[in-house]
Amino acid sequence: MAFWPGYIYESDVRQIPGLENDFAPSAVFNTHLSAARAAEYHMLSTPEMFEAIRSHKVRLIIFGRGNANRGIRWRRFMLAAGYRPIERVRDATLFALGE
């Protein structure tokens, strides 16, 4: 999961479906789209991002800039879910599930 799709652009990594555009969670929130309607538009909501992290649906998280961040305390949540920072590159931190 990358909080900004540019982090994985031109790589062999696939973004979590619905987060290919980092504006999606904000758009779902601001327009009050239902989960069904957001899915129809292939947009991941903030609660779905929380669930993907909580359930360990993603192995790696690239956290840094991006509209998906939206001022939420993601770093604290990722640590509580068992992810640990493993590398920092410029303004992004790579988190992986801890051992």
C-alpha positions in Angstrom: 0.0 0.0 0.0 1.4 3.4 -1.0 -0.1 6.5 0.4 1.0 8.3 -2.8 0.9 6.2 -6.1 4.0 8.0 -7.3 6.1 6.0 -4.8 5.5 2.8 -6.8 5.1 4.3 -10.3 7.1 2.3 -12.9 7.9 -0.5 -10.4 6.7 -4.1 -10.4 4.7 -3.5 -7.3 0.9 -3.4 -7.5 -1.0 -0.8 -5.5 -3.9 -2.0 -3.3 -7.0 -1.8 -5.5 -8.9 1.5 -5.0 -5.9 3.5 -3.9 -4.3 4.0 -7.3 -5.4 7.6 -6.8 -4.4 9.1 -3.5 -7.4 11.5 -3.6 -9.9 8.5 -3.4 -10.2 8.3 0.4 -10.8 12.1 0.7 -13.3 12.0 -2.2 -15.2 9.2 -0.7 -15.3 11.1 2.7 -16.1 14.5 1.3 -18.9 13.3 -1.0 -20.3 10.9 1.5 -20.2 8.0 -1.0 -21.6 4.7 0.2 -19.2 1.8 0.3 -21.1 0.2 -2.7 -20.8 3.4 -4.7 -17.1 3.9 -3.8 -16.5 0.3 -4.9 -18.3 1.0 -8.2 -15.9 3.8 -8.8 -12.9 1.7 -7.6 -12.2 4.1 -4.7 -10.9 2.9 -1.4 -12.2 4.7 1.7 -10.3 5.6 4.8 -12.1 2.9 6.9 -11.1 0.4 4.2 -7.5 1.5 4.5 -7.7 1.0 8.3 -9.1 -2.5 7.7 -6.5 -3.4 5.2 -3.8 -2.5 7.7 -5.5 -4.0 10.7 -6.1 -7.3 8.9 -2.6 -7.4 7.5 -4.0 -7.5 3.9 -0.9 -5.7 2.8 2.7 -6.8 3.5 4.4 -3.5 2.9 3.3 0.1 3.4 5.0 3.2 1.9 4.0 6.1 4.1 4.8 9.7 3.4 3.2 12.5 1.5 -0.1 12.0 -0.4 -3.7 13.0 0.1 -4.6 9.6 1.5 -2.6 10.7 4.6 -5.2 13.4 5.4 -3.8 14.2 8.8 -4.8 10.9 10.3 -2.3 9.4 12.8 -1.4 6.6 10.4 2.1 6.0 11.8 0.7 5.3 15.2 -2.0 3.0 13.8 0.5 1.1 11.7 2.8 0.5 14.7 -0.2 -0.7 16.8 -1.1 -3.1 14.0 2.3 -4.7 14.0 4.1 -2.9 11.2 7.6 -1.6 11.8 9.6 1.0 9.9 12.4 -0.8 8.0 13.8 1.9 5.7 13.5 5.6 5.0 14.0 7.1 1.5 13.7 10.9 1.3 10.2 11.8 2.5 8.8 8.2 2.7 9.1 5.4 5.2 8.7 1.8 4.3 6.8 -0.3 6.9 6.7 -4.1 7.0 5.0 -6.5 9.4 7.2 -7.1 12.4 8.6 -10.5 13.3 
